[in-house]
Amino acid sequence: MKKLQILGTGCAKCIKLAANTEEAAKKAGIEYEIEKVTDINQIMKYGVMMTPALAVDGKVKVVGKVLPPAEIEALIKD
Amino acid sequence: MNWKDEWKWLTGLAGAFLVLFYLPVGIPRFNNAVLEGLYLAKSYAQEHVILCLLPAFFIAGAIGVFLSQNTVMKYLGADAKKVLAYGVASVSGTILAVCSCTILPLFAGIYRMGAGLGPAVAFLYSGPAINVLAIILTARILGIELGIARAVGAIVFSVVIGLIMHFVYRHERQGQDGPQMMLGGDDGMRPLWQNILYFAAMIAVLVFANWGRPQAETGFWHLVYASKWIITAASAAGLGVMLVAWFAVPVLKVVAVAAITTVFSLAFPHTPMVGFMVGVIGLSFLTSTQEGEMQEWFSGSWGFAKQIMPILFAGVLVAGFLLGRPGHEGVIPSVWVSSLVGGNSLFANFIASVAGAFMYFATLTEVPILQGLMGSGMGKGPALALLLAGPAVSLPNMLVIRSVIGTGKTVVYVTLVIVMATISGFLYGTVF
């Protein structure tokens, strides 16, 4: 079970990243759970300032940009 | 019947019915206001979209992709020199953020993990006011004077407000107990001079395409005006050469786009917008079909367009409906506006600052709203006061700020913003 967290205050880019992540996770065929972290103080705890960001199992992988689904797939597969 | 779900429909339908039932159609003021909204939207579409907004989106997109935000954030990190941190914080809004939703996390980060309260507040204040799109649109629609005053005012006062906040809370231990700042991976940067030339070419296209007709029929400025399309075309050609040389865009593609653009420009010499539009489409084609950086640039620009255009159009319609075009009246009588914020009294400046501070302006909509207000008799000073207090704070973002720095500091901050905006509006109104 992978825990995929989208860190972002809810702007358009964060929604896009969430959608891309979902698509990537489905394609990768892994078991997953998506959580959206929208509280700014929570986001800070990950050390992230440029939203949106993607964390896999609590580890921040991408900061400040929306990756296309293919690249996210590579990140979450291993 | 399941009333738990159905009541939403009921309220919605009943609401729509009541609005239509009492719709004040036929009352001249209302009818006229609807027309004003449409007129204003039309004039924006005709005058500002192709020549101003489209290139501005490309510039904003390029900033996001080609300038390294990480370099900037290093100056705002925990070990940064304080003097430098204030300086960088006050101007970095230009390249770091376009909407307030990116400002807030950065602000919280600079406060918690970085340089502390002062620089964080400086950034919070100047960020929304000096982003590229806001400055370009302000200068274009409200006049170059106000555009510059907005940028300069935001930079100067952000430092002052940051310093005061730091001074007031100097005895508190400052943040820095959080985790290390996470920055995105280092992007392969090209040399500074290449970046400068590349941005200069884009800015030249934007500036010269929008060059206004000067009063005099002779002299240097008129010469620039007369040859503005030649200069614009030359800048665009320069941009094309750079795309081939530094960004690995195939020569054939660029030449083809340049050729088609030239043909259209020459075929419609009296409506330069046609040629310009073909050029923009060509650039979109070049960037969107190229893997990597170029595609990121396009999708960044396109992202801004999607984010900003709908809100801006809606904002223009509403502003036109409420306040009318400059010189015309919308639903709100001009007398009200000019009695509240006309002239340049301290009171007018104060009202404008307070209104600006609490009102929420979606990205860039402050510009058409202000245009309407100024058309209805708002003074120049209060206009600047509203621009300085407006985008930086609003009721929703005060709540977020409060959750980061606490109630006391938030109140001090908002008070400082209102006082500063009032004073700077008053000074500006007195001088100009």
Chai-1 contact restraints between the chains, C-beta under 6 A:
chainA,res_idxA,chainB,res_idxB,connection_type,confidence,min_distance_angstrom,max_distance_angstrom,comment,restraint_id
A,T9,B,C101,contact,1.0,0.0,6.0,A-B,restraint_1
A,C11,B,C101,contact,1.0,0.0,6.0,A-B,restraint_2
A,A12,B,Q307,contact,1.0,0.0,6.0,A-B,restraint_3
A,I40,B,A108,contact,1.0,0.0,6.0,A-B,restraint_4
A,I40,B,V400,contact,1.0,0.0,6.0,A-B,restraint_5
A,M44,B,A108,contact,1.0,0.0,6.0,A-B,restraint_6
A,M44,B,R112,contact,1.0,0.0,6.0,A-B,restraint_7
A,G47,B,P179,contact,1.0,0.0,6.0,A-B,restraint_8
A,G47,B,Q180,contact,1.0,0.0,6.0,A-B,restraint_9
A,G47,B,M181,contact,1.0,0.0,6.0,A-B,restraint_10
A,G47,B,M182,contact,1.0,0.0,6.0,A-B,restraint_11
A,V48,B,M182,contact,1.0,0.0,6.0,A-B,restraint_12
A,M49,B,P105,contact,1.0,0.0,6.0,A-B,restraint_13
A,M49,B,L106,contact,1.0,0.0,6.0,A-B,restraint_14
A,M49,B,G109,contact,1.0,0.0,6.0,A-B,restraint_15
A,T51,B,P105,contact,1.0,0.0,6.0,A-B,restraint_16
A,V60,B,M182,contact,1.0,0.0,6.0,A-B,restraint_17
A,V63,B,M182,contact,1.0,0.0,6.0,A-B,restraint_18
A,V63,B,G184,contact,1.0,0.0,6.0,A-B,restraint_19
A,G64,B,G184,contact,1.0,0.0,6.0,A-B,restraint_20
